[in-house]
């Protein structure tokens, strides 16, 4: 997957977080950048892409609020 495709994926994650958790785009971008999912986009892309945008956005949110990841 190209860097452009990864950035688009992160954009869709951001949109999902904004919609689901009523946060700003900037806040969503910040928590995505700090997330394990973001790190895994660089190292385990196939694994991450196995899950939907909704699932990954929820994992990012759960990590942000301190809930253990289920992946």
The 8 nearest C-alpha neighbors of each residue, nearest first, counted from 0:
[[1, 4, 2, 5, 44, 3, 45, 40],
 [0, 2, 4, 3, 5, 6, 7, 41],
 [1, 3, 5, 4, 6, 0, 7, 41],
 [4, 2, 6, 1, 5, 7, 0, 8],
 [3, 5, 7, 1, 6, 2, 0, 8],
 [6, 4, 8, 2, 7, 3, 9, 1],
 [7, 5, 9, 3, 8, 4, 10, 2],
 [8, 6, 10, 4, 9, 5, 3, 11],
 [7, 9, 5, 11, 10, 6, 4, 12],
 [10, 8, 12, 6, 7, 11, 13, 5],
 [9, 11, 7, 13, 8, 12, 6, 14],
 [10, 12, 14, 8, 13, 9, 15, 7],
 [13, 11, 9, 15, 10, 14, 56, 52],
 [12, 14, 10, 16, 11, 27, 15, 28],
 [15, 13, 11, 17, 12, 16, 18, 10],
 [14, 16, 12, 18, 13, 17, 19, 11],
 [17, 15, 19, 13, 18, 14, 20, 56],
 [18, 16, 22, 21, 14, 15, 20, 19],
 [17, 19, 15, 16, 21, 20, 14, 22],
 [20, 18, 16, 17, 15, 21, 22, 14],
 [19, 21, 22, 17, 16, 18, 15, 60],
 [22, 20, 17, 18, 19, 23, 16, 24],
 [23, 21, 17, 20, 26, 24, 27, 16],
 [22, 24, 26, 25, 17, 27, 21, 28],
 [23, 25, 27, 26, 28, 17, 13, 22],
 [24, 26, 28, 23, 27, 29, 22, 13],
 [27, 25, 29, 23, 28, 24, 22, 30],
 [26, 28, 24, 30, 13, 29, 25, 16],
 [29, 27, 25, 31, 26, 30, 13, 24],
 [30, 28, 26, 32, 27, 31, 25, 33],
 [29, 31, 33, 27, 32, 28, 34, 26],
 [30, 32, 34, 28, 33, 29, 27, 37],
 [31, 33, 29, 30, 34, 37, 28, 38],
 [34, 32, 30, 31, 29, 35, 37, 38],
 [35, 33, 31, 36, 37, 32, 59, 30],
 [34, 36, 38, 37, 39, 33, 59, 62],
 [35, 37, 39, 34, 38, 40, 59, 47],
 [38, 36, 40, 34, 35, 39, 32, 31],
 [39, 37, 35, 40, 36, 41, 42, 34],
 [38, 40, 42, 43, 36, 41, 37, 35],
 [41, 39, 44, 37, 38, 42, 43, 36],
 [42, 40, 39, 38, 43, 44, 37, 5],
 [41, 43, 39, 40, 44, 38, 45, 46],
 [44, 42, 39, 46, 45, 40, 41, 47],
 [43, 45, 40, 47, 46, 42, 48, 41],
 [46, 44, 48, 47, 43, 49, 40, 42],
 [45, 47, 49, 44, 43, 48, 50, 39],
 [48, 46, 44, 49, 45, 50, 40, 43],
 [47, 49, 45, 50, 46, 44, 51, 40],
 [48, 50, 46, 47, 45, 51, 44, 52],
 [51, 49, 48, 47, 54, 55, 52, 46],
 [52, 50, 54, 53, 55, 49, 48, 47],
 [51, 53, 55, 54, 12, 56, 50, 11],
 [52, 54, 56, 51, 55, 57, 15, 12],
 [55, 53, 51, 57, 56, 52, 50, 58],
 [54, 56, 58, 52, 57, 53, 59, 51],
 [57, 55, 59, 53, 58, 54, 12, 52],
 [56, 58, 60, 54, 55, 59, 61, 53],
 [59, 57, 55, 61, 60, 56, 62, 68],
 [60, 58, 56, 62, 57, 61, 34, 63],
 [59, 61, 63, 57, 62, 58, 56, 64],
 [62, 60, 66, 58, 64, 63, 59, 65],
 [61, 63, 65, 59, 66, 60, 64, 58],
 [64, 62, 60, 61, 65, 59, 30, 66],
 [65, 63, 61, 62, 66, 60, 59, 67],
 [64, 66, 62, 63, 61, 67, 60, 68],
 [65, 67, 61, 62, 64, 68, 63, 60],
 [68, 66, 62, 65, 69, 61, 58, 64],
 [69, 67, 70, 58, 66, 62, 61, 59],
 [68, 70, 67, 58, 66, 61, 62, 54],
 [69, 68, 58, 47, 46, 67, 55, 50]]
